[in-house]
Amino acid sequence: MATAETRLADVPQTGDMPPAGGSPSLLHRLLNPFRRGVPAAPQRATGFYTDTTVCIGCKACEVACKQWNQLPADGLEWTGNSYDNTGALSATSWRHVKFIEQFPLDDSAAPHGPERDGTRLSLDLLPDVPTPGRWLMMSDVCKHCATAPCQQACPTGALLHTEFTNVYIQPDICNGCAYCIASCPFGVITRASFDGHAHKCTLCYDRQRDGLVPACAKACPTQSIQFGPLDELRHRAQQRVDELHQRGVSSAYLYGERPTAQYSPLHSFYLLIDSPSVYGLPENPVNPWVHMLGDYARSVVSAFVMIAALLVVLFLGSP
């Protein structure tokens, strides 16, 4: 994987090329947009495993994602709520490093003594001063759900699973209806203001097809973001959890690597050391389709009730 970047020039380029012998004919130009391409052969399911315990918040993944996918910058306007200036995932930010700052609101946990007022503090005492609170970092991204509600809700077929079982949006087919935005329980997808289409992480589909690691995983200096076949990632992640438990971090656990009663497994899962809500993740994500049968039933019953009420008014109200 690491040396494949230097061999890109030797990779044969494919695409919708005109027939041999010159420019395409008028018939080819008229019919080609309606032809179905040959589906790619299925590959091993790939995804991301993010170890939040080694994330240092450097945002190298954000920069690499924007650079590779040619996404515009978000500016340098500080939110005032955090050192994180990105704020959230968006149509132009497909990677977002969250800064979860867990510090006490009062000074009850601050060090006591003559050095507390900050006027006199020996540098020799700094290593012994207890640190109240902690910072948690998490590089967030599309979860690439095995059963994706966004893909189920899309009316145009713009969302699909690639041969690597990653969720991909075809922006040229997206009509901007925002059904995928409403159906995603993680708030990942956003509609762009510049073209009205939905956009999100593609898991670097173009790089995967050429045998390359996604840009964010390649740029991560601490291997907090790891890419590979899902079965290998799950095994590696469980080993890391066991290691942390042996080192006394009993709160470590995996989020989204296994299916639940109401949701499919995530192909981008996480190792966390606090509750999911602390990281801005739903405690128990739910696929909206689970409750659709009840919604349909209530709609039908409501329609019959309204029709019956209308008939009663018409017949009783007539002379």
C-alpha positions as CSV (number, residue, x, y, z in Angstrom):
1,M,0.0,0.0,0.0
2,A,2.7,2.5,0.9
3,T,4.6,2.1,-2.3
4,A,1.6,2.2,-4.6
5,E,1.6,6.0,-4.6
6,T,4.7,6.0,-6.7
7,R,3.2,3.7,-9.3
8,L,0.2,5.8,-10.3
9,A,1.6,6.6,-13.7
10,D,1.6,2.9,-14.6
11,V,-2.0,2.3,-13.6
12,P,-4.2,2.0,-16.7
13,Q,-6.8,4.7,-16.9
14,T,-10.4,3.7,-17.5
15,G,-13.6,5.6,-18.2
16,D,-16.2,6.4,-20.8
17,M,-13.9,6.6,-23.8
18,P,-15.2,7.2,-27.3
19,P,-15.0,4.3,-29.7
20,A,-11.8,3.6,-31.5
21,G,-11.3,5.5,-34.7
22,G,-11.9,9.1,-33.7
23,S,-14.8,11.1,-32.3
24,P,-17.9,9.4,-31.1
25,S,-20.8,9.2,-33.5
26,L,-24.1,11.0,-33.0
27,L,-25.8,7.7,-32.1
28,H,-23.2,6.9,-29.5
29,R,-23.5,10.3,-27.9
30,L,-27.3,10.0,-27.7
31,L,-27.4,6.5,-26.3
32,N,-24.3,6.4,-24.1
33,P,-25.8,8.3,-21.1
34,F,-28.6,5.7,-20.9
35,R,-26.4,2.6,-21.0
36,R,-25.8,0.7,-17.8
37,G,-22.1,0.1,-17.0
38,V,-20.7,-3.2,-16.0
39,P,-20.8,-3.5,-12.2
40,A,-17.4,-3.8,-10.5
41,A,-16.6,-7.2,-9.0
42,P,-17.2,-7.4,-5.2
43,Q,-14.1,-6.8,-3.1
44,R,-13.4,-7.4,0.6
45,A,-15.4,-5.1,2.8
46,T,-13.2,-2.2,4.0
47,G,-13.7,0.6,6.5
48,F,-12.2,2.7,9.2
49,Y,-11.3,1.9,12.8
50,T,-10.7,5.1,14.9
51,D,-8.8,4.8,18.2
52,T,-9.8,7.9,20.0
53,T,-7.3,7.3,22.8
54,V,-4.3,8.1,20.6
55,C,-5.9,11.0,18.7
56,I,-3.9,14.2,19.4
57,G,-6.3,16.6,17.6
58,C,-3.7,17.7,15.0
59,K,-6.4,17.8,12.2
60,A,-4.0,16.3,9.7
61,C,-6.8,14.1,8.5
62,E,-9.0,17.1,7.9
63,V,-6.4,18.8,5.8
64,A,-5.5,15.6,3.8
65,C,-9.2,15.0,3.1
66,K,-9.8,18.6,1.9
67,Q,-6.6,18.5,-0.2
68,W,-7.3,15.2,-1.9
69,N,-11.0,15.9,-2.6
70,Q,-10.4,19.5,-3.5
71,L,-12.8,20.8,-0.8
72,P,-12.8,24.5,0.0
73,A,-11.5,25.7,3.4
74,D,-13.9,26.6,6.2
75,G,-12.2,29.8,7.2
76,L,-10.6,30.8,10.5
77,E,-13.6,32.1,12.4
78,W,-13.5,30.7,15.9
79,T,-16.7,29.4,17.4
80,G,-16.0,30.6,20.9
81,N,-17.0,27.3,22.3
82,S,-13.8,25.3,21.6
83,Y,-10.4,25.4,20.0
84,D,-12.0,23.5,17.2
85,N,-12.8,25.9,14.4
86,T,-14.5,23.4,12.0
87,G,-17.5,22.8,14.3
88,A,-19.1,19.9,12.5
89,L,-19.2,17.7,9.5
90,S,-20.5,19.4,6.4
91,A,-20.7,19.3,2.7
92,T,-17.2,20.8,2.5
93,S,-15.8,19.0,5.6
94,W,-16.0,15.3,5.3
95,R,-13.6,14.8,8.2
96,H,-14.0,16.6,11.5
97,V,-11.8,16.2,14.6
98,K,-13.9,16.9,17.7
99,F,-12.4,18.5,20.8
100,I,-14.3,17.3,23.8
101,E,-13.0,19.5,26.7
102,Q,-14.0,18.0,30.0
103,F,-13.0,20.6,32.6
104,P,-14.7,21.7,35.9
105,L,-16.8,24.8,35.7
106,D,-15.6,26.0,39.1
107,D,-12.1,26.1,40.7
108,S,-12.8,23.3,43.2
109,A,-10.4,20.9,41.5
110,A,-7.7,23.6,41.1
111,P,-4.4,23.1,43.0
112,H,-4.4,24.8,46.5
113,G,-1.5,26.6,48.2
114,P,0.4,29.9,47.8
115,E,0.9,29.2,44.0
116,R,-2.9,29.1,43.3
117,D,-3.2,32.7,42.5
118,G,-0.6,32.4,39.7
119,T,1.6,35.2,41.0
120,R,4.4,32.8,42.1
121,L,4.7,29.3,40.7
122,S,8.0,27.4,40.6
123,L,8.7,25.4,37.4
124,D,9.8,22.6,39.6
125,L,6.3,22.2,41.0
126,L,4.5,22.1,37.6
127,P,4.9,18.4,37.0
128,D,3.4,17.7,40.5
129,V,0.3,20.0,40.0
130,P,-2.7,17.8,39.3
131,T,-4.5,18.4,36.1
132,P,-8.3,18.9,36.6
133,G,-10.2,17.4,33.7
134,R,-9.1,16.1,30.3
135,W,-9.4,16.5,26.6
136,L,-10.9,13.8,24.4
137,M,-10.3,13.9,20.7
138,M,-12.2,12.0,18.0
139,S,-11.9,12.2,14.3
140,D,-15.5,11.9,13.0
141,V,-16.5,10.8,9.6
142,C,-19.4,9.1,7.8
143,K,-20.1,5.7,9.4
144,H,-20.7,3.8,6.1
145,C,-23.4,1.8,7.7
146,A,-23.9,-1.8,6.4
147,T,-27.6,-1.1,6.1
148,A,-27.6,2.7,5.4
149,P,-30.9,4.6,6.1
150,C,-29.7,7.3,3.7
151,Q,-29.4,4.8,0.9
152,Q,-32.8,3.4,1.6
153,A,-34.4,6.8,1.6
154,C,-32.8,8.1,-1.6
155,P,-35.6,8.3,-4.3
156,T,-33.2,8.7,-7.3
157,G,-30.6,6.0,-6.6
158,A,-27.9,8.5,-6.0
159,L,-26.7,6.6,-2.9
160,L,-25.3,3.1,-3.4
161,H,-22.8,0.7,-1.8
162,T,-19.6,0.3,-3.8
163,E,-17.8,-3.0,-4.4
164,F,-16.0,-2.3,-1.1
165,T,-19.4,-2.0,0.7
166,N,-18.9,1.7,1.3
167,V,-21.7,4.2,1.0
168,Y,-21.1,6.5,-1.9
169,I,-23.2,9.5,-3.2
170,Q,-23.3,10.2,-6.9
171,P,-23.8,14.0,-6.9
172,D,-24.8,14.1,-10.6
173,I,-27.8,11.9,-9.8
174,C,-28.7,13.6,-6.4
175,N,-31.7,15.9,-6.8
176,G,-31.2,17.7,-3.5
177,C,-34.4,16.4,-1.8
178,A,-32.6,16.0,1.6
179,Y,-34.3,12.7,2.4
180,C,-30.9,11.2,3.1
181,I,-30.1,14.1,5.5
182,A,-33.3,13.5,7.5
183,S,-32.8,9.7,7.7
184,C,-29.2,9.7,8.9
185,P,-29.1,9.2,12.7
186,F,-25.5,10.5,12.9
187,G,-26.1,13.9,11.2
188,V,-23.4,13.2,8.7
189,I,-24.8,14.3,5.3
190,T,-25.2,17.9,4.4
191,R,-26.6,19.7,1.4
192,A,-24.1,22.1,-0.2
193,S,-25.0,25.7,-0.8
194,F,-22.9,25.9,-4.0
195,D,-24.7,23.1,-6.0
196,G,-27.7,22.0,-3.9
197,H,-26.5,18.4,-3.8
198,A,-25.7,16.2,-0.8
199,H,-22.1,15.4,0.0
200,K,-20.1,13.3,2.4
201,C,-17.1,11.1,2.8
202,T,-16.5,8.7,-0.1
203,L,-14.0,6.7,1.9
204,C,-11.6,7.7,-0.9
205,Y,-13.2,5.4,-3.4
206,D,-10.9,6.6,-6.2
207,R,-7.9,5.8,-4.1
208,Q,-9.2,2.4,-3.1
209,R,-9.7,1.4,-6.7
210,D,-6.0,2.1,-7.3
211,G,-4.9,0.2,-4.2
212,L,-4.2,3.2,-2.1
213,V,-5.0,4.0,1.5
214,P,-7.6,6.8,2.1
215,A,-6.0,10.2,2.5
216,C,-7.0,10.7,6.1
217,A,-5.6,7.4,7.3
218,K,-2.4,7.9,5.4
219,A,-1.9,11.3,7.0
220,C,-2.7,10.3,10.6
221,P,0.6,10.5,12.5
222,T,-0.5,8.4,15.5
223,Q,-2.5,5.7,13.6
224,S,-5.6,6.8,15.3
225,I,-7.4,6.3,12.0
226,Q,-6.7,2.8,10.6
227,F,-8.0,1.5,7.3
228,G,-8.3,-2.0,6.0
229,P,-10.6,-5.1,5.7
230,L,-13.3,-5.0,8.3
231,D,-12.6,-8.4,9.8
232,E,-8.9,-7.5,10.4
233,L,-9.9,-4.1,11.9
234,R,-12.4,-5.6,14.3
235,H,-9.8,-8.1,15.5
236,R,-7.2,-5.4,15.9
237,A,-9.6,-3.1,17.7
238,Q,-10.6,-5.8,20.2
239,Q,-7.0,-6.5,21.0
240,R,-6.5,-2.8,21.7
241,V,-9.5,-2.8,24.1
242,D,-8.1,-5.8,25.9
243,E,-4.7,-4.0,26.2
244,L,-6.3,-0.9,27.6
245,H,-8.3,-2.9,30.1
246,Q,-5.0,-4.6,31.3
247,R,-3.5,-1.1,31.7
248,G,-6.3,0.0,33.9
249,V,-8.5,1.9,31.4
250,S,-11.6,-0.1,32.2
251,S,-13.9,2.4,30.4
252,A,-12.6,1.5,26.9
253,Y,-15.0,-0.2,24.6
254,L,-15.9,-0.4,20.9
255,Y,-18.8,1.6,19.4
256,G,-20.6,0.3,16.2
257,E,-18.5,-2.7,15.4
258,R,-21.4,-5.1,16.0
259,P,-25.0,-4.9,15.0
260,T,-27.7,-4.1,17.6
261,A,-31.4,-4.9,17.7
262,Q,-32.2,-1.7,15.9
263,Y,-29.2,-0.9,13.8
264,S,-26.6,-2.5,11.5
265,P,-22.9,-2.6,12.2
266,L,-20.8,0.4,11.2
267,H,-18.0,0.1,8.7
268,S,-16.4,3.1,10.4
269,F,-16.4,2.3,14.1
270,Y,-14.7,3.8,17.1
271,L,-12.9,2.9,20.3
272,L,-14.2,5.2,23.1
273,I,-13.5,5.8,26.7
274,D,-16.7,7.7,27.6
275,S,-20.4,7.4,26.8
276,P,-21.3,7.9,23.1
277,S,-23.3,11.1,23.8
278,V,-20.1,12.8,25.1
279,Y,-18.7,12.4,21.6
280,G,-21.9,13.5,19.9
281,L,-22.9,10.0,18.9
282,P,-26.4,8.5,19.6
283,E,-26.4,6.1,22.4
284,N,-28.7,3.7,20.5
285,P,-28.9,4.6,16.8
286,V,-32.2,3.6,15.2
287,N,-32.9,3.0,11.5
288,P,-36.1,4.9,10.7
289,W,-37.3,2.0,8.6
290,V,-37.8,0.0,11.8
291,H,-40.8,2.2,12.7
292,M,-42.2,2.7,9.2
293,L,-44.8,-0.1,9.5
294,G,-46.4,1.7,12.5
295,D,-46.3,5.0,10.7
296,Y,-48.0,3.6,7.7
297,A,-50.7,2.0,9.9
298,R,-51.3,5.3,11.7
299,S,-51.5,7.2,8.4
300,V,-54.1,4.7,7.0
301,V,-56.2,4.8,10.2
302,S,-56.1,8.6,10.3
303,A,-57.2,8.8,6.7
304,F,-60.2,6.5,7.3
305,V,-61.1,8.6,10.4
306,M,-61.0,11.8,8.4
307,I,-63.1,10.3,5.6
308,A,-65.6,9.0,8.0
309,A,-65.8,12.4,9.8
310,L,-66.3,14.1,6.4
311,L,-69.1,11.7,5.5
312,V,-70.8,12.2,8.8
313,V,-70.7,16.0,8.4
314,L,-72.0,15.8,4.8
315,F,-74.9,13.5,5.6
316,L,-76.0,14.9,8.9
317,G,-75.5,18.5,7.8
318,S,-77.7,18.1,4.6
319,P,-81.4,19.1,5.0
